[in-house]
């Protein structure tokens, strides 16, 4: 039987090493920036691609939209983004998608992440990425930075 100390050491090691293992698996990171979109307005994206466009074998994030404006009367607001993806690669593709809200000066206000998985030969599939943000941070947000970390 394991002692409490052994269990604690093993747990701490797992917490420390798990992010490192995932970081090693990231095959490509791609970025995009945009102004805060209007409610429910589709914003086309370019450059959030993994694969080889020359042979038409790609996984890509093609658009994003703010599903609905949050109720700003609460201290923390729930924000739902809808991300559209397609995949023509021969395998299922996984991406860790981060949405960072910034103010006019570029200060980071909040970040939300989603782990998305898209099967091969799938087109225009929508995924939700949810965030909880302080109302003051949401109100100060004017820019959005997107990062796709493609897992291979």
C-alpha positions as CSV (number, residue, x, y, z in Angstrom):
1,X,0.0,0.0,0.0
2,X,1.2,3.5,-0.8
3,X,1.9,6.0,1.9
4,X,0.3,9.4,1.9
5,X,3.7,10.9,1.0
6,X,4.1,8.6,-2.0
7,X,0.6,9.5,-3.3
8,X,1.3,13.2,-2.8
9,X,4.6,13.0,-4.7
10,X,3.0,11.0,-7.5
11,X,0.1,13.5,-7.8
12,X,2.5,16.5,-7.9
13,X,4.6,14.8,-10.5
14,X,1.5,14.2,-12.7
15,X,0.4,17.8,-12.3
16,X,3.8,19.1,-13.3
17,X,4.5,16.6,-16.2
18,X,1.0,16.5,-17.8
19,X,1.3,20.0,-19.4
20,X,4.8,19.2,-20.6
21,X,3.6,16.0,-22.4
22,X,0.8,17.9,-24.1
23,X,3.2,20.7,-25.2
24,X,5.5,18.2,-26.8
25,X,2.6,17.0,-28.9
26,X,1.7,20.4,-30.4
27,X,2.6,20.2,-34.1
28,X,1.8,23.8,-35.1
29,X,0.5,27.0,-33.6
30,X,-1.4,29.5,-35.7
31,X,-2.8,32.9,-34.7
32,X,-5.3,35.5,-35.8
33,X,-6.5,38.8,-34.4
34,X,-9.7,40.8,-34.8
35,X,-11.8,43.5,-33.3
36,X,-14.6,42.4,-31.0
37,X,-17.3,41.1,-33.3
38,X,-20.9,42.2,-33.1
39,X,-23.4,39.8,-31.6
40,X,-24.1,36.8,-33.7
41,X,-22.0,38.2,-36.6
42,X,-19.9,35.5,-38.4
43,X,-16.2,36.6,-38.7
44,X,-14.3,34.7,-41.4
45,X,-10.8,33.6,-40.4
46,X,-7.7,33.0,-42.4
47,X,-4.5,31.3,-41.4
48,X,-5.8,29.0,-38.7
49,X,-4.8,25.9,-40.8
50,X,-3.0,22.7,-40.1
51,X,-1.8,20.4,-43.0
52,X,-0.9,20.8,-46.6
53,X,-3.1,23.1,-48.7
54,X,-1.1,22.1,-51.8
55,X,-2.6,18.6,-51.7
56,X,-5.9,19.7,-50.2
57,X,-5.3,17.9,-46.9
58,X,-6.0,20.4,-44.2
59,X,-7.9,21.0,-40.9
60,X,-8.9,24.6,-40.5
61,X,-10.9,26.9,-38.4
62,X,-12.8,29.0,-40.9
63,X,-14.9,31.3,-38.8
64,X,-15.9,32.5,-35.3
65,X,-19.0,34.3,-34.0
66,X,-20.2,35.5,-30.7
67,X,-23.3,33.5,-30.0
68,X,-25.0,35.9,-27.8
69,X,-24.1,38.9,-25.7
70,X,-23.8,38.1,-22.1
71,X,-25.9,39.5,-19.3
72,X,-23.6,42.2,-18.0
73,X,-25.5,42.7,-14.8
74,X,-23.7,39.8,-13.1
75,X,-20.3,40.1,-11.6
76,X,-19.1,37.3,-13.9
77,X,-20.5,36.9,-17.4
78,X,-20.8,33.7,-19.5
79,X,-19.6,34.2,-23.0
80,X,-20.3,31.6,-25.8
81,X,-18.2,31.6,-29.0
82,X,-19.1,29.4,-32.0
83,X,-16.1,28.2,-34.0
84,X,-16.6,26.6,-37.4
85,X,-14.1,24.0,-38.6
86,X,-13.5,21.7,-41.6
87,X,-11.1,18.7,-42.0
88,X,-10.0,17.1,-45.2
89,X,-7.1,15.3,-43.6
90,X,-7.0,11.5,-43.5
91,X,-7.2,11.5,-39.7
92,X,-9.2,13.1,-37.0
93,X,-7.6,16.4,-35.9
94,X,-7.4,17.8,-32.4
95,X,-6.8,21.5,-31.7
96,X,-6.6,23.4,-28.5
97,X,-8.3,26.7,-29.3
98,X,-7.7,29.8,-27.1
99,X,-9.6,33.0,-27.2
100,X,-8.0,35.9,-25.5
101,X,-9.8,39.2,-24.8
102,X,-7.7,42.4,-24.9
103,X,-8.4,46.1,-24.3
104,X,-7.4,49.0,-26.6
105,X,-3.9,49.0,-25.2
106,X,-3.4,45.3,-25.8
107,X,-3.6,44.3,-22.1
108,X,-4.8,40.7,-21.6
109,X,-8.1,40.7,-19.8
110,X,-9.3,37.0,-20.0
111,X,-8.6,33.8,-21.9
112,X,-10.9,30.9,-22.6
113,X,-9.9,27.5,-24.1
114,X,-11.5,24.6,-25.7
115,X,-10.2,21.2,-26.9
116,X,-11.9,20.5,-30.2
117,X,-11.8,17.3,-32.2
118,X,-12.9,17.1,-35.8
119,X,-13.3,13.9,-37.8
120,X,-11.9,13.4,-41.3
121,X,-14.0,14.6,-44.2
122,X,-16.1,16.9,-42.0
123,X,-17.1,20.3,-43.3
124,X,-18.5,23.4,-41.5
125,X,-18.9,21.7,-38.2
126,X,-19.7,24.1,-35.3
127,X,-18.2,23.9,-31.9
128,X,-18.8,26.0,-28.8
129,X,-16.1,27.5,-26.7
130,X,-17.4,28.9,-23.4
131,X,-15.8,31.5,-21.2
132,X,-16.5,33.0,-17.8
133,X,-15.3,36.6,-17.6
134,X,-15.5,39.3,-15.0
135,X,-18.1,41.8,-16.2
136,X,-15.6,44.7,-16.1
137,X,-13.1,42.8,-18.2
138,X,-15.8,42.0,-20.8
139,X,-16.9,45.6,-21.0
140,X,-13.3,46.7,-21.5
141,X,-12.6,44.2,-24.2
142,X,-12.2,45.6,-27.7
143,X,-9.8,43.1,-29.4
144,X,-9.8,39.3,-29.7
145,X,-6.7,37.2,-30.2
146,X,-7.1,33.6,-31.3
147,X,-4.6,30.8,-31.1
148,X,-4.9,27.3,-32.5
149,X,-2.5,24.7,-31.1
150,X,-2.8,21.7,-33.5
151,X,-2.1,18.4,-31.8
152,X,-0.5,15.7,-33.9
